[in-house]
Amino acid sequence: NYKDDKTEFRWFNAGFNQNSKIFTLDSFSFNPTLSRESFLSKLTFQKDYINGGTGAIQIGPIDIDKYSKDMVLDIDCIKVDNPYLNDYKDKSLPFAAGTIKPLPANMIKKIPFQISVDTIKLNNAKVDYTDVSEKTKMPGTIPVTRLAANLFNIKNYNLTATDSLSIHAYGYVMDTVWVRLRVKESYTDSLGGFLMTVRLKPGDVTVLNPVLIPLASVKLISGQFDTINMRAVGREYLSLGEMKMF
């Protein structure tokens, strides 16, 4: 384990097999050092309170010789079982205008050593995102469960105009509605451009009530949606797109 004034990390049964060149962990977790109540009490602007963890992790094969000689970390695949992430934000606090958060490709480019990973596979992931409404002061949580995601071409060196980060994922919103996400983001676009498509299968709109009631004071009595499709193009200062819902 490791702990500083911001975050505590814990991991169990770490090991490396010299023959297979594969690194393994039984589990991993991270939590803010402060409790959520203490964290929120110190804020003057909106900020996410995030914690998470995983089950078993397998990383490799890893080219150890290349890392020893050139400080370049080349990894074939990273497999993560049962990862979870909890994100809590109090939107009754003022928004910190002017803060630009880097998109995934730029975050990867800021890693302080050279790295290349062909594929990251997340199996049976879960994400809970909670908002505290600015108007109702009530929290509403959107869970995405049974989430499977593959990330391709994760790298931060020898980048060319054709290099892009790709994300393919599907899961269940409110543990009920099937949703598919596709993202492709260029590593060399100076505007941080990315393409995103989202598709939802048919479902019952009332499954959204646990979110709509606390956040918008709205309750849906009945209804069905046939399909939802969204396609968007995002850049650092401008995004545009279209959503169709029947």
C-alpha positions in Angstrom: 0.0 0.0 0.0 0.9 3.6 -0.4 -0.7 6.7 1.1 -0.1 10.5 0.8 -2.2 13.5 1.7 -4.5 13.0 -1.3 -4.8 9.3 -2.1 -4.4 5.9 -0.7 -3.5 2.9 -3.0 -3.7 -0.8 -2.1 -2.7 -3.8 -4.1 -2.4 -7.5 -3.3 -0.2 -10.4 -4.4 1.8 -8.6 -7.0 4.1 -10.8 -9.1 6.2 -11.0 -12.2 6.9 -14.2 -14.2 10.3 -13.9 -15.8 9.6 -16.7 -18.3 6.2 -15.4 -19.6 7.2 -11.8 -18.9 3.7 -11.2 -17.4 2.9 -9.1 -14.4 -0.1 -10.0 -12.3 -2.1 -8.6 -9.4 -5.0 -10.2 -7.4 -6.6 -6.8 -6.8 -6.0 -3.0 -6.7 -7.9 -0.1 -5.2 -7.6 3.6 -4.7 -9.4 6.0 -2.4 -9.1 9.6 -1.5 -7.4 10.1 1.9 -10.2 12.4 3.0 -13.7 11.2 3.5 -16.3 12.5 1.0 -17.8 14.8 3.6 -14.4 16.3 4.5 -13.4 16.6 0.9 -16.6 18.4 -0.1 -16.4 20.7 3.0 -13.1 22.2 1.7 -14.3 22.9 -1.9 -15.1 26.3 -3.3 -15.8 25.0 -6.8 -17.1 21.8 -8.3 -14.7 18.9 -8.2 -15.1 15.1 -8.6 -14.7 12.8 -5.6 -13.5 9.6 -7.2 -12.6 6.1 -5.9 -12.3 2.8 -7.6 -10.6 -0.6 -7.8 -10.3 -3.8 -9.7 -10.2 -7.6 -9.4 -7.4 -9.5 -11.0 -5.0 -7.7 -13.4 -2.7 -9.3 -16.0 -0.2 -7.1 -17.8 2.1 -8.5 -20.6 4.1 -9.8 -22.2 6.3 -6.8 -21.2 9.6 -6.2 -23.1 11.7 -5.8 -19.9 15.0 -5.6 -21.9 13.8 -2.7 -24.0 12.7 -0.9 -20.9 16.0 -1.5 -19.2 18.0 -0.2 -22.2 15.8 2.6 -23.5 13.2 3.4 -20.8 10.5 2.4 -23.3 7.6 0.3 -21.9 6.1 -1.9 -24.6 3.1 -4.1 -23.5 1.1 -6.5 -25.6 -2.1 -6.5 -23.5 -3.5 -5.4 -20.2 -6.5 -7.4 -18.9 -8.5 -6.1 -16.0 -11.4 -8.0 -14.3 -14.2 -6.5 -12.4 -13.0 -2.9 -12.3 -15.3 -0.3 -10.6 -15.3 3.5 -10.5 -17.4 5.8 -8.3 -17.6 9.5 -9.3 -19.5 12.0 -7.1 -19.9 15.7 -7.9 -21.8 18.4 -6.1 -23.2 20.7 -8.7 -24.7 23.1 -6.1 -21.1 24.5 -5.9 -19.9 27.1 -8.5 -18.5 25.8 -11.7 -14.8 26.4 -12.2 -15.0 28.2 -15.5 -11.9 28.3 -17.7 -10.6 24.9 -16.6 -9.8 22.6 -19.5 -9.6 18.9 -18.7 -7.4 16.9 -21.1 -9.2 14.3 -23.2 -7.8 10.7 -23.1 -5.2 11.0 -25.9 -3.7 14.1 -24.3 -3.7 12.4 -20.9 -1.7 9.5 -22.4 0.8 11.9 -24.0 1.5 13.4 -20.6 2.6 10.1 -19.1 6.2 10.9 -18.0 7.8 7.9 -19.8 7.5 6.3 -23.2 4.7 3.7 -23.4 3.0 1.6 -26.0 0.1 -0.8 -25.2 -1.6 -2.7 -28.0 -4.9 -3.4 -26.1 -6.5 -2.8 -22.8 -9.4 -5.1 -22.0 -11.9 -4.3 -19.2 -14.2 -7.2 -18.2 -17.4 -6.8 -16.2 -16.8 -3.2 -15.2 -19.1 -1.0 -13.3 -19.3 2.8 -13.2 -21.5 4.9 -10.8 -21.8 8.6 -11.6 -23.6 10.7 -9.0 -24.7 14.3 -9.4 -26.1 16.6 -6.7 -28.5 18.8 -8.5 -28.0 22.6 -8.4 -31.7 23.1 -8.2 -33.1 20.3 -6.0 -29.9 19.8 -3.9 -30.7 16.0 -4.2 -28.3 13.3 -5.5 -29.1 11.2 -8.5 -26.9 8.2 -9.6 -26.5 6.8 -13.1 -25.0 3.3 -12.9 -23.5 1.6 -16.0 -23.1 -2.1 -15.2 -21.9 -5.3 -17.0 -19.5 -3.0 -18.9 -17.0 -4.5 -21.4 -14.5 -2.2 -23.0 -11.5 -2.5 -25.3 -9.0 0.3 -25.8 -6.6 0.0 -28.7 -3.3 1.7 -29.7 -2.4 3.4 -26.4 0.9 5.1 -27.0 2.8 8.4 -26.5 5.9 8.2 -28.7 6.7 7.8 -32.4 3.2 9.2 -33.2 2.1 9.7 -36.8 -0.8 11.5 -38.4 -2.6 8.1 -38.7 -2.3 7.2 -35.0 -5.5 7.3 -33.1 -6.8 6.0 -29.7 -9.9 3.8 -30.2 -12.4 2.8 -27.5 -15.1 0.2 -28.1 -17.5 -0.4 -25.1 -20.9 -1.7 -24.3 -22.8 -2.1 -21.1 -26.2 -1.5 -19.4 -27.4 2.0 -18.2 -29.4 1.7 -15.0 -28.5 -2.0 -15.2 -31.3 -2.4 -17.8 -30.8 -0.5 -21.1 -28.1 -1.8 -23.5 -25.8 0.9 -24.7 -22.8 0.8 -27.1 -20.0 3.4 -27.3 -17.4 4.0 -30.0 -14.7 6.7 -29.7 -11.8 7.4 -32.0 -9.4 10.3 -31.0 -6.4 11.5 -33.0 -3.1 11.8 -31.2 -1.7 14.5 -33.5 -4.8 16.8 -34.0 -3.9 20.1 -32.4 -7.5 20.7 -31.5 -7.9 17.3 -29.7 -10.5 16.1 -32.2 -12.5 12.9 -31.6 -15.4 11.1 -33.1 -18.0 9.5 -30.9 -21.1 7.3 -31.6 -23.6 6.0 -29.1 -26.4 3.5 -29.7 -29.1 2.4 -27.2 -31.4 -0.6 -27.8 -35.2 -0.3 -27.1 -36.2 0.2 -23.5 -38.8 1.4 -20.9 -38.3 5.1 -20.1 -39.4 4.7 -16.5 -36.1 3.1 -15.7 -34.7 6.7 -15.7 -36.9 7.8 -12.8 -34.3 7.1 -10.1 -32.2 9.8 -11.8 -34.9 12.2 -13.1 -36.9 12.5 -9.8 -34.0 13.8 -7.7 -32.2 15.8 -10.4 -35.1 17.3 -12.3 -38.2 16.8 -10.1 -39.7 14.8 -13.1 -41.4 11.4 -13.0 -42.2 9.4 -16.1 -45.4 7.5 -15.8 -45.1 5.3 -18.8 -43.4 5.1 -22.2 -41.0 3.2 -24.5 -38.1 4.3 -26.7 -37.4 2.3 -29.8 -33.8 3.2 -30.4 -31.4 6.1 -29.6 -28.5 7.0 -31.9 -26.0 9.7 -31.4 -23.0 10.8 -33.5 -20.8 13.7 -32.4 -17.5 15.4 -33.3 -15.7 17.0 -30.5 -12.7 19.4 -30.5 -11.0 21.5 -27.8 -13.3 24.5 -28.2 -16.2 23.3 -30.3 -18.4 20.2 -30.5 -21.3 19.4 -32.7 -23.5 16.3 -33.3 -26.9 14.8 -33.7 -29.1 12.5 -31.6 -32.1 10.7 -32.9 -34.6 9.1 -30.5 -37.8 7.4 -31.6 
